Amino acid sequence: MKPNNRLLPAASGKTRGFTLIELMVAVAIVAILASIAYPSYLNHLRKGHRASAQTFISEIANREQQYLLDARNYAVSGDATAIATLGLSVPPDVTPYYTIRIDPATPTLQPSFSIVATPIGTQVPDGALTLDNQGNKTRNGQPGW
């Protein structure tokens, strides 16, 4: 019967296995990769939350157009009652990251509205998202989303 060679010293007199230095190098490499990947992951999450808010804002705008046909005015109030008037509620994937309100746009003779999504928490770097009755979209004051 042959003895188990895995536990016996190697020919040079050293035991087989990892040294502490090798383990520390491996841990350092993993730490460097994690430090690069984590900010990218957070950015990806922020974009996903923004996309959810943009989808909901677009849905509000569609409901506002339908409401205009029925009531000859937009549902605007500056708080959540206008959203409830449209038969909507803010989705749970938007609530922790944005505060949504529907404001009357600049005073004009025609009915108008502006939907504003104000970021909270980790979304603050994104800036506010707006959509008005003309279809103009802005993010942080800049045109487009």
C-alpha positions in Angstrom: 0.0 0.0 0.0 1.3 3.4 -1.0 1.4 6.2 1.5 -0.6 9.5 0.9 1.8 12.0 -0.6 -0.3 15.0 -0.1 0.7 15.4 3.6 4.3 14.5 3.2 7.1 17.0 2.6 8.0 17.8 -1.0 11.4 16.7 -2.4 13.0 20.0 -1.5 11.9 19.7 2.1 9.0 22.2 2.0 5.4 21.4 2.7 2.8 22.0 0.1 0.2 24.8 0.5 -0.2 28.6 0.3 2.0 31.0 2.1 0.7 34.0 4.0 2.2 36.3 1.4 0.4 34.5 -1.4 -2.9 34.8 0.4 -2.3 38.5 1.1 -1.6 39.2 -2.6 -4.8 37.4 -3.5 -6.9 39.4 -1.0 -5.3 42.6 -2.2 -6.2 41.8 -5.8 -9.8 41.0 -4.8 -10.0 44.3 -2.8 -8.8 46.3 -5.8 -11.3 44.7 -8.1 -14.1 45.3 -5.6 -13.1 49.0 -5.2 -13.4 49.4 -9.0 -16.6 47.5 -9.4 -18.7 48.9 -6.5 -19.0 52.5 -7.8 -20.0 51.1 -11.2 -22.6 49.0 -9.5 -24.0 52.0 -7.6 -24.1 54.0 -10.9 -26.1 51.1 -12.5 -28.6 51.1 -9.6 -29.0 54.9 -9.9 -29.8 54.6 -13.6 -32.3 51.9 -12.9 -34.1 54.0 -10.3 -34.1 57.0 -12.7 -35.6 54.8 -15.5 -38.4 53.8 -13.1 -39.1 57.4 -12.3 -39.1 58.4 -15.9 -41.5 55.7 -16.8 -43.9 56.8 -14.0 -43.6 60.5 -15.1 -44.5 59.5 -18.6 -47.5 57.5 -17.3 -48.7 60.6 -15.3 -48.4 62.8 -18.5 -50.5 60.3 -20.5 -53.2 60.3 -17.7 -53.1 64.1 -17.6 -53.9 64.3 -21.4 -56.8 61.9 -20.8 -58.0 64.0 -17.9 -57.8 67.2 -20.0 -60.2 65.6 -22.5 -62.7 64.8 -19.8 -62.4 67.8 -17.4 -61.0 70.5 -19.8 -58.2 71.2 -17.3 -55.2 69.4 -16.0 -55.1 67.8 -12.5 -52.5 69.9 -10.7 -52.1 70.5 -7.0 -48.4 70.4 -6.2 -48.8 67.3 -4.0 -49.9 63.7 -4.2 -53.7 64.5 -4.5 -53.2 65.3 -8.2 -51.7 61.9 -8.7 -54.5 60.2 -6.8 -57.0 62.3 -8.9 -55.6 60.6 -12.0 -56.1 57.2 -10.4 -52.4 56.5 -9.9 -50.1 55.9 -6.9 -46.4 56.3 -6.8 -44.8 52.8 -7.4 -42.8 51.3 -4.5 -39.6 51.3 -6.6 -39.9 55.1 -7.1 -41.0 56.2 -3.6 -37.6 55.7 -1.8 -35.7 57.6 -4.4 -37.9 60.4 -5.8 -40.7 62.8 -4.6 -43.2 63.3 -7.4 -45.5 66.3 -7.7 -47.6 67.9 -10.4 -47.4 71.7 -10.5 -49.2 74.2 -12.7 -46.7 75.5 -15.2 -46.1 79.2 -15.7 -49.3 81.1 -15.7 -50.9 81.2 -19.1 -54.3 81.3 -20.6 -54.1 77.7 -21.6 -54.1 74.8 -19.1 -50.6 73.5 -18.4 -48.7 71.3 -16.0 -45.2 70.4 -15.0 -44.4 67.0 -13.4 -41.3 67.3 -11.1 -39.5 64.3 -9.7 -37.2 65.5 -6.9 -34.4 63.0 -6.0 -33.8 62.0 -2.5 -31.1 59.9 -0.8 -28.7 58.2 -3.2 -30.4 59.7 -6.3 -29.5 63.3 -5.4 -26.5 63.4 -7.8 -29.0 62.8 -10.7 -30.9 66.1 -10.2 -34.6 66.8 -10.7 -36.5 65.3 -13.6 -39.3 67.3 -15.2 -41.8 66.8 -17.9 -44.3 69.5 -19.0 -47.5 69.4 -21.0 -45.6 70.2 -24.2 -43.4 67.1 -23.8 -40.3 69.0 -22.8 -38.1 66.8 -20.6 -35.2 68.1 -18.5 -32.8 66.6 -16.0 -31.1 68.9 -13.6 -32.2 71.9 -15.7 -30.6 70.5 -18.9 -32.7 69.4 -21.8 -33.4 65.7 -22.2 -33.3 62.8 -19.8 
